[in-house]
Amino acid sequence: MKQTQGEWEVGISDIIGTGNDRHHIVVGLKENHHKIIASTGFASASDEDESITNAHLISAAPDMYVVLKNIISGFGHKNPKSKFWEFTISDKYFEDAKKALAKAEGKQ
């Protein structure tokens, strides 16, 4: 899968010359602020929280992709004595999943 490589982060910039209190909410590369990956819009105070939340979800996408891929590749087996699958997850993958979730929620 090919996507923009590097750590994605949320950025908020003022819109100069608009005469109101609006911000441009973007997801970009942490190490290259000129590389914009996505824009969740030009937010005013009434919808800024939603735009920022959307941006956090987008910025966490590569991390969540890796975590899910790792979890699925190492996940479980069907118990021959049961109709259920048994799942195990390594401590590292569990911690990676918690970090990706925190990033998606804007807590990291």
KAHUWO-V342026 format. One line per field, one symbol per residue. ss: DSSP state (H for helix, E for strand, C for the rest). phi: phi as a letter, one per 30 degrees, with the letter a starting at -180 (. if undefined). psi: psi as a letter, one per 20 degrees, with the letter a starting at -180 (. if undefined). A space follows every 10 residues. Layout:
# KAHUWO-V342026
ss: ???
phi: ???
psi: ???
This chain:
# KAHUWO-V342026
ss: CCCCCCCEEE EEEECCCCCC CCEEEEEEEC CEEEEEEEEE EEECCCCHHH HHHHHHHHHH HHHHHHHHHH HHHHCCEECC CCCCEECCCC HHHHHHHHHH HHHHCCCC
phi: .cbddjdcbd bbbdcdidib ccbccbcbdd dbddcccabc jcccedbded dddddddddd eddddddddd dddcdgbddd cbdcdccbbd eddddddddd dddddicc
psi: pprpqrpqrp qpqqopjijr mqqoprprpg iniinpgqpj roqrhhjggg hggghggghi ghghgggggg ghhjparppi jrjqqpqqpq hghgggghgg ghghjki.
